[in-house]
Amino acid sequence: MNNEEILQNAFNIIMSFEKRLIKLESGIYENILYKHTDSLQLSVRAQNCLKLLNIKTIGNLIEKSYSELYDIPNLGKTSIKEIEKSLGKLNLKLRKDNEN
């Protein structure tokens, strides 16, 4: 990867963070990537499985791919679909399997 590609990737990451800012009622901006996964209102099973891997924030969660989540003990397809649906409500999604 050359310097231009590295800079482009860094720029894309920064821009994606900016797009994920939401305005709270108080007028203060909070980045949804730093919100705790509890705010997704997931089932107890899904929440416990995420805690096992120390996935605490939405940002931590979207860094994972479907196959990485599927490898978590006791986290099955139904729970992963629940996670994807909750992330979708925030216009977020899991990392694709082929992304690093």
Kinemage of the C-alpha trace (Angstrom):
@kinemage 1
@onewidth
@group {chain A} dominant
@subgroup {mainchain}
@vectorlist {calphas} color= white
{ca met a 1} P 0.000 0.000 0.000
{ca asn a 2} L 1.520 3.332 -1.023
{ca asn a 3} L 1.358 6.611 0.896
{ca glu a 4} L -1.524 7.956 -1.181
{ca glu a 5} L -3.646 4.877 -0.449
{ca ile a 6} L -2.823 5.101 3.258
{ca leu a 7} L -3.843 8.765 3.354
{ca gln a 8} L -7.036 8.021 1.395
{ca asn a 9} L -7.961 5.234 3.830
{ca ala a 10} L -7.296 7.517 6.817
{ca phe a 11} L -9.445 10.241 5.244
{ca asn a 12} L -12.269 7.756 4.603
{ca ile a 13} L -12.169 6.601 8.222
{ca ile a 14} L -12.359 10.183 9.490
{ca met a 15} L -15.240 10.981 7.146
{ca ser a 16} L -17.151 7.887 8.240
{ca phe a 17} L -16.855 8.983 11.870
{ca glu a 18} L -18.190 12.425 11.019
{ca lys a 19} L -21.196 10.915 9.245
{ca arg a 20} L -22.070 8.999 12.397
{ca leu a 21} L -22.499 12.039 14.598
{ca ile a 22} L -25.986 12.481 15.919
{ca lys a 23} L -27.461 15.509 17.572
{ca leu a 24} L -28.881 14.992 21.032
{ca glu a 25} L -31.883 16.958 22.308
{ca ser a 26} L -29.584 19.074 24.461
{ca gly a 27} L -27.811 20.273 21.327
{ca ile a 28} L -24.606 18.446 22.234
{ca tyr a 29} L -23.133 16.124 19.638
{ca glu a 30} L -22.232 12.601 20.620
{ca asn a 31} L -20.573 10.049 18.414
{ca ile a 32} L -22.743 6.943 18.304
{ca leu a 33} L -19.644 4.793 17.917
{ca tyr a 34} L -18.764 5.554 21.539
{ca lys a 35} L -22.207 4.628 22.854
{ca his a 36} L -22.376 1.456 24.909
{ca thr a 37} L -23.835 -1.610 23.220
{ca asp a 38} L -26.560 -1.573 25.897
{ca ser a 39} L -28.116 1.293 23.944
{ca leu a 40} L -28.895 -1.186 21.139
{ca gln a 41} L -31.391 -2.913 23.454
{ca leu a 42} L -30.215 -6.384 22.513
{ca ser a 43} L -31.382 -9.591 24.132
{ca val a 44} L -29.618 -10.747 27.286
{ca arg a 45} L -27.960 -13.601 25.366
{ca ala a 46} L -26.544 -11.284 22.686
{ca gln a 47} L -25.400 -8.719 25.267
{ca asn a 48} L -23.683 -11.388 27.399
{ca cys a 49} L -21.877 -12.830 24.387
{ca leu a 50} L -20.576 -9.384 23.441
{ca lys a 51} L -19.380 -8.842 27.000
{ca leu a 52} L -17.433 -12.111 26.844
{ca leu a 53} L -15.318 -10.636 24.045
{ca asn a 54} L -15.104 -7.233 25.721
{ca ile a 55} L -17.180 -5.602 22.977
{ca lys a 56} L -18.437 -2.601 24.923
{ca thr a 57} L -19.194 0.080 22.368
{ca ile a 58} L -21.012 0.242 19.060
{ca gly a 59} L -17.669 1.179 17.509
{ca asn a 60} L -16.117 -2.040 18.854
{ca leu a 61} L -19.057 -3.985 17.461
{ca ile a 62} L -18.957 -2.659 13.901
{ca glu a 63} L -15.266 -3.576 13.707
{ca lys a 64} L -16.375 -7.221 13.824
{ca ser a 65} L -17.549 -9.243 10.856
{ca tyr a 66} L -20.457 -11.672 10.695
{ca ser a 67} L -18.076 -14.644 10.761
{ca glu a 68} L -16.206 -13.251 13.778
{ca leu a 69} L -19.476 -12.907 15.664
{ca tyr a 70} L -20.588 -16.352 14.526
{ca asp a 71} L -17.458 -17.796 16.159
{ca ile a 72} L -18.530 -16.462 19.572
{ca pro a 73} L -19.849 -19.323 21.732
{ca asn a 74} L -23.652 -19.213 22.216
{ca leu a 75} L -24.111 -16.389 19.711
{ca gly a 76} L -26.105 -17.892 16.875
{ca lys a 77} L -27.631 -16.653 13.646
{ca thr a 78} L -30.728 -15.285 15.388
{ca ser a 79} L -28.683 -13.141 17.768
{ca ile a 80} L -26.448 -11.921 14.954
{ca lys a 81} L -29.504 -10.968 12.894
{ca glu a 82} L -30.809 -9.096 15.957
{ca ile a 83} L -27.483 -7.217 16.177
{ca glu a 84} L -27.546 -6.419 12.450
{ca lys a 85} L -31.119 -5.136 12.712
{ca ser a 86} L -30.257 -2.881 15.658
{ca leu a 87} L -27.207 -1.525 13.855
{ca gly a 88} L -29.300 -0.995 10.720
{ca lys a 89} L -31.598 1.340 12.641
{ca leu a 90} L -28.527 3.543 13.124
{ca asn a 91} L -27.476 3.172 9.468
{ca leu a 92} L -24.532 1.032 10.572
{ca lys a 93} L -23.495 -2.481 9.669
{ca leu a 94} L -20.938 -5.088 10.580
{ca arg a 95} L -17.585 -5.102 8.832
{ca lys a 96} L -17.504 -7.233 5.691
{ca asp a 97} L -15.548 -10.471 6.041
{ca asn a 98} L -12.990 -9.416 3.448
{ca glu a 99} L -12.264 -6.004 5.063
{ca asn a 100} L -9.360 -5.643 7.480
